Amino acid sequence: MTPAARVEAAIRILDGIAAGHPAEQLLTTWGRTARYAGSKDRAAVRDHVFDALRCWRSAAAMGGGESGRARMLGLLRLQGQDTAALFSGEGHGPASLTEAEQAAGHASEGAEAWDLPDWLAAQFRDSLGPAAEATALALRARADVFLRVNTLKATLAEARARLADEGIETEPHPLSPTALRVTGGARAIARSAAYAEGLVDLQDAASQAVVDMLPLSSGLRVLDYCAGGGGKALAMAARMGTGRVDAHDAAPKRMADLTARAARAGAAIRTLSSPRGPYELVLCDVPCSGSGAWRRAPEGKWRLTEARLAEVQALQARILDDAAALVAPGGTLAYATCSVLQGENAAQIAGFVRRRPQWRVLSQRQFLPAEGGDGFFAAIMGC
Ligand SMILES: C[S@@+](CC[C@H](N)C(=O)[O-])C[C@H]1O[C@@H](n2cnc3c(N)ncnc32)[C@H](O)[C@@H]1O
């Protein structure tokens, strides 16, 4: 495909997103029909679509309209690309720019420049104060790819060397002693032997840093109460060395791959449908707005509503109450979100200790995207 044809494909997908269809679904459908598209074409179209989702408002402003065509035009202008060459009507690309399109478009200000809906920009300001702007702007850019070195199988140096042999370049990252930032060859990770043999796993650096905060040691009875795909359960098992982690999720299907992932990693993880306790440590990595991870999943910015956020916050409080009942006397309850919003983070924890005064907060930390990883929050509580 020509660069212009890739732009045309992205325009059609952006129109589908504006009509309410999920981006992943539209990309899959396009991929099935576009048999002429090679892997580089698919990656380029995907990048256009996700770049536009990250900059949905500012791209529309810069392109002078809300159609897929206007947003793509605005995005390319923001990126400093030659829009006349890409909108020339040639090479299966979009039709030439009209005079009106050439004259339209403006630079953004306020919530538009932050690429957030107005109500969320206000939440960012209330939650993050002086860090709000930098956080919003960081979420407009692509995320780095991070690996977690599985210390059950390799040291950091061994993993880096094995990855380098397969053309994957990495560097350590200050957020976690197990984190490697991928600086080259990211597309080769999934088919690399280092990955297949369980030396490394894909996991954001701040997600790893959350696990680093947990008081883990081998022999502890540990439960990951909201295990999902098991990223944190696997990291916990690695930290514990010989210990075992119990994993639970209200939607057990989400743990479907966990047994195979644990086997690959050499980690002892048992999935349970109704954990009984007591446990010395229970982690609740709760469902959340995902606002800290909007670089990776930018559609969330535009699909989240105030009503949905309130529902999620109520669910987080219920999960905390349920999980607390599984902790042994003197044990630890840990809470994590990939959110930067106060109502899901410090305010949620303040509400919990008000409801359950026997619990006290031992530590809590907000990780922001400006530190390199996703935005995460973690609180460790003891009773
Ligand atoms: C943020 S995700 C977990 C991600 C996972 N810990 C990881 O690191 O890969 C939150 C999970 O909580 C689960 N969940 C939702 N409601 C729950 C509940 N009431 N009890 C336990 N898990 C719940 C969801 O199904 C989802 O898999």
The ligand as an ORCA input file, in Angstrom:
! r2SCAN-3c Opt
* xyz 0 1
  C      -7.536     -4.516     36.280
  S      -8.137     -6.077     35.884
  C      -6.935     -7.154     36.564
  C      -5.611     -7.169     35.828
  C      -4.658     -8.224     36.350
  N      -4.489     -8.175     37.780
  C      -3.289     -8.130     35.694
  O      -2.323     -7.618     36.287
  O      -3.178     -8.614     34.570
  C      -9.480     -6.232     36.990
  C     -10.138     -7.610     37.045
  O     -11.108     -7.609     38.092
  C     -12.118     -8.517     37.746
  N     -13.292     -8.258     38.597
  C     -14.361     -7.444     38.360
  N     -15.220     -7.476     39.390
  C     -14.685     -8.309     40.317
  C     -15.118     -8.755     41.597
  N     -16.275     -8.325     42.139
  N     -14.338     -9.632     42.251
  C     -13.174    -10.054     41.703
  N     -12.723     -9.688     40.496
  C     -13.471     -8.812     39.811
  C     -12.327     -8.283     36.274
  O     -12.932     -9.413     35.669
  C     -10.890     -8.029     35.798
  O     -10.314     -9.195     35.265
*
